[in-house]
Amino acid sequence: MEPDRFVVVCNDEEQYSIWPADRPLPAGWQDAGFTGAKDECLSHVDQVWTDMRPRSLR
């Protein structure tokens, strides 16, 4: 069963992903300040992650 709520997460390389809101965040990832349904979170990631290259390669 898929979770209802997700959180947008970001790592030190400024790469984004989504994570189930009811689970502890994985090591190396921080809450990026947006929580919602899966489609809402994916839409938010599309809006904020405009340069897919890791920060170290920019």
Backbone hydrogen bonds in HBPLUS format (Angstrom, degrees):
<---DONOR---> <-ACCEPTOR-->    atom                        ^
c    i                          cat <-CA-CA->   ^        H-A-AA   ^      H-
h    n   atom  resd res      DA  || num        DHA   H-A  angle D-A-AA Bond
n    s   type  num  typ     dist DA aas  dist angle  dist       angle   num
A0021-ALA N   A0005-ARG O   2.99 MM  16  5.48 176.9  1.99 127.7 128.5     1
A0006-PHE N   A0036-GLY O   2.75 MM  30  5.49 160.2  1.79 157.8 163.8     2
A0036-GLY N   A0006-PHE O   2.95 MM  30  5.49 154.6  2.01 148.2 156.3     3
A0007-VAL N   A0019-TRP O   2.81 MM  12  5.36 155.8  1.87 153.7 161.7     4
A0019-TRP N   A0007-VAL O   2.91 MM  12  5.36 145.2  2.03 146.1 157.4     5
A0008-VAL N   A0034-PHE O   2.84 MM  26  5.45 165.4  1.86 164.7 166.7     6
A0032-ALA N   A0008-VAL O   2.82 MM  24  5.48 170.8  1.83 150.1 147.6     7
A0009-VAL N   A0017-SER O   2.87 MM   8  5.36 168.2  1.89 143.3 147.3     8
A0017-SER N   A0009-VAL O   3.01 MM   8  5.36 145.7  2.13 145.8 148.4     9
A0010-CYS N   A0030-GLN O   2.88 MM  20  5.40 151.3  1.96 147.3 156.9    10
A0030-GLN N   A0010-CYS O   2.84 MM  20  5.40 162.2  1.87 148.6 153.7    11
A0011-ASN N   A0015-GLN O   3.06 MM   4  5.60 148.4  2.17 146.6 156.4    12
A0014-GLU N   A0011-ASN O   2.93 MM   3  5.28 154.8  1.99 120.0 122.2    13
A0055-ARG N   A0013-GLU O   2.90 MM  42  4.73 154.5  1.97 122.0 129.1    14
A0023-ARG N   A0020-PRO O   3.20 MM   3  5.69 164.7  2.22 119.2 120.5    15
A0029-TRP N   A0026-PRO O   3.22 MM   3  5.85 151.7  2.30 143.3 142.0    16
A0040-GLU N   A0037-ALA O   3.08 MM   3  5.22 118.0  2.48 100.8 116.3    17
A0041-CYS N   A0037-ALA O   2.94 MM   4  6.23 160.8  1.98 161.7 167.3    18
A0042-LEU N   A0038-LYS O   2.94 MM   4  6.19 162.7  1.97 155.2 160.0    19
A0043-SER N   A0039-ASP O   3.02 MM   4  6.08 151.9  2.10 138.9 146.5    20
A0044-HIS N   A0040-GLU O   2.97 MM   4  6.22 152.6  2.04 143.7 151.4    21
A0045-VAL N   A0041-CYS O   2.93 MM   4  6.23 160.1  1.97 152.4 157.3    22
A0046-ASP N   A0042-LEU O   3.02 MM   4  6.27 156.2  2.08 144.6 150.7    23
A0047-GLN N   A0043-SER O   3.12 MM   4  6.42 142.4  2.27 142.1 151.9    24
A0047-GLN N   A0044-HIS O   3.05 MM   3  5.10 123.9  2.37  96.7 111.3    25
A0048-VAL N   A0044-HIS O   3.00 MM   4  6.30 155.7  2.07 156.8 162.9    26
A0049-TRP N   A0045-VAL O   2.88 MM   4  5.58 158.1  1.93 154.4 158.0    27
A0057-LEU N   A0054-PRO O   2.91 MM   3  5.51 157.6  1.96 119.6 126.8    28
A0058-ARG N   A0055-ARG O   3.19 MM   3  5.34 160.5  2.23 107.6 113.6    29
